[in-house]
Amino acid sequence: MTYIQLEVLRLFPPIVEFLKTPNGLQSFTYNGSSISVPPDTAVQINVVFVQRDPDVWGADAQIWNPHRWIKEPGYVPPKNSTNQSKDHADMLCPPRGSMMVFSDGARSCLGRKFALVELCAVIATALRNHRIELVIEKGSNLEDAKKEAWRRLNDQTIVLAMRMKNDVKVKFVKR
């Protein structure tokens, strides 16, 4: 998985919540307080919040920054981190549980590799003979169009998956 794919999936995950139910009593610490979760209690985990948490991702957690994933040669992942791109050396390994796009551990998504290959194939096919450009409204300029596109991309609501509330106008331009 490339750093651009990782950043897209970090900011705009296709699945925005996970529902977990402990078999037995579970305890964890949050902000210095111990919290107990009784068995069979449904707990919703907000993937969008987790993947934009400034305590994990830094002060720019809300900002598109694919370069956050690229580390200097010789980067040593911290303990209790997850390698999101085993095929790439020197790629950021975030703390376990902070990148939940395909879940993690024994119950992670079996279709992870297929989904990523399919994403690349669809993009490559769609962009083989075309490029995507923002539509610049009359009386506007490219910078205004970019700002409006980001505003709309971040104006989201949860249905079953995260979706934009408003369209971003683009056009396919023959190469």
N, C-alpha and C positions, 0 to 999 in steps of 0.2 A: 504494500500500500504506500502511495506516495504522500509526501508532506501536504500537498494541496488537498488530496482526498481526505486526509486526517483532519485538516482544519475545517473543511466543509462539513464533515460529519460531526465534528465537535460543536460547531455553532448551529447547525441545522440538522439535528438527528431525525431520522424518519420515525422512530418510536420515541415518544416523549415521556412515557412513564412505564415503570415495571411494578407489578403487584407481587409482593412477597408475603408468605405466611409461614411463621416459624412453627416447627413441630412441637418444640418444648419452650420453656421459659427462656427468653433471650435478654441479655443486658448489654448496654453499651453506654459510653460516656459521651456527652455532648456539652460543650462549653463548661466543662468541669463538673457537670451534674450527671449522676448515674440514672439511667432510664431503663425500666424493665418493660418488656413487651410479652404479655401472656401468650400461651400457645393459641394457635388458630386465629390470631389477630391479623387482619389484612392491613398491610403497610404498603403505601404507595411511595415509590421513589421517583422523584422528579429529575429525569435525565437532563433536561435543559439546564436546570439550576446547577446540578453537579458538574456539568461540563463547561459552565461559565463561572464557576466559583473562583473569585479573585484570590482566595487563600491558597488555591492550588495552581491556577493558571497565571497569576500575576495581576497587576493593576489594569492591564490591557485585555482582560479576559473577555470583554464584550466586543472586542475589535478583531476584525479579520487580520490575522498575522500568520501566514503559513510558515514563515521562517522560524517561529517558536519551536518547531519540530526538529530543526537542523542543529546538531551539536558539533563541537569541535572534534577532530580526530582524536581517538583515545578516550572518548566519553565513557564513563563508567556509570551504568544505571544504579540508582539508589536501591537499597534493600526494600522489599515489599512493593516493587513497581511492576508494571506490566509492559512487555514489549509489544507495541502495536504493529510493528513492521519488521518481522524477523528476517526478511530478505535484505534489509538495509542496515549497514553498520552506522554508528554515530547518529541514531535517530532517538529523539526524546522518548524516554520510558516514564510516563506519568505514574503517580502513586496508584496502587491497585484500587479499583473502584471509582476512579475519577474520570475514566473514559468508558462509557457504558453502551456505546452504539450497538455492539453485538453481544452485550453482556460479557461475562468473564468466568473463567474457571470451568469446572466440569459440565456446567449447563450452558455454556456459551453457544452462540448460534452455529449450527452445522452448515448453514448456507453462506457463511461469511465470505469465503474465497469466491464462490459462484457469484454472489451479489457484487463484489468488487470488480470481477472480470466482466460481468454483464454491464456494469456502469461504464467501464472503459470502452467496451464494444459499442454501446449505444452512442456515447459521445463521439467516438472516432467516426462512426457511420454518419451521424448527423452533421459533423463538421468536416467531412471529407471534401465536400465541394462548396461549403458555405462557411461563413463566420457569423458570429452574433454581435450585433451592435445595439446600443440603446437607441430608442427613438427619442429624438430631441423635439420637444413640443415647440410650437410657434412662439417666438418671443423669449425663448430660453437658450441656454448654452450647454455644452457637454458637462461642465462642473455641476450645474444645477440638476441635470438629468441624473448624474451619479449620486448626488446627495438624496434626491427623491427616490431613486432605486434602493439605496441602503435604508432609507426611512421605511419604505414599503416592505423590504425584506425582513426588517425587525418588528414590523407591526403584525404580530402573529396571534393566532388563537388556537386552542387545542380542540380538535374534533376527535378523530381517532388517532390521527397523526398531526404533527404541526403543519399548518398551512398558512400562507400569507392571506391577509384580509383583502388586499388590493393587488391588482395585476402590476407587473413591471413590463412596460412595453419594450419589446426588442424586435429585431427583424433579422431574417436570414439573408445574407448578401452573398451572391455568387462570387466565387474566387476567380 
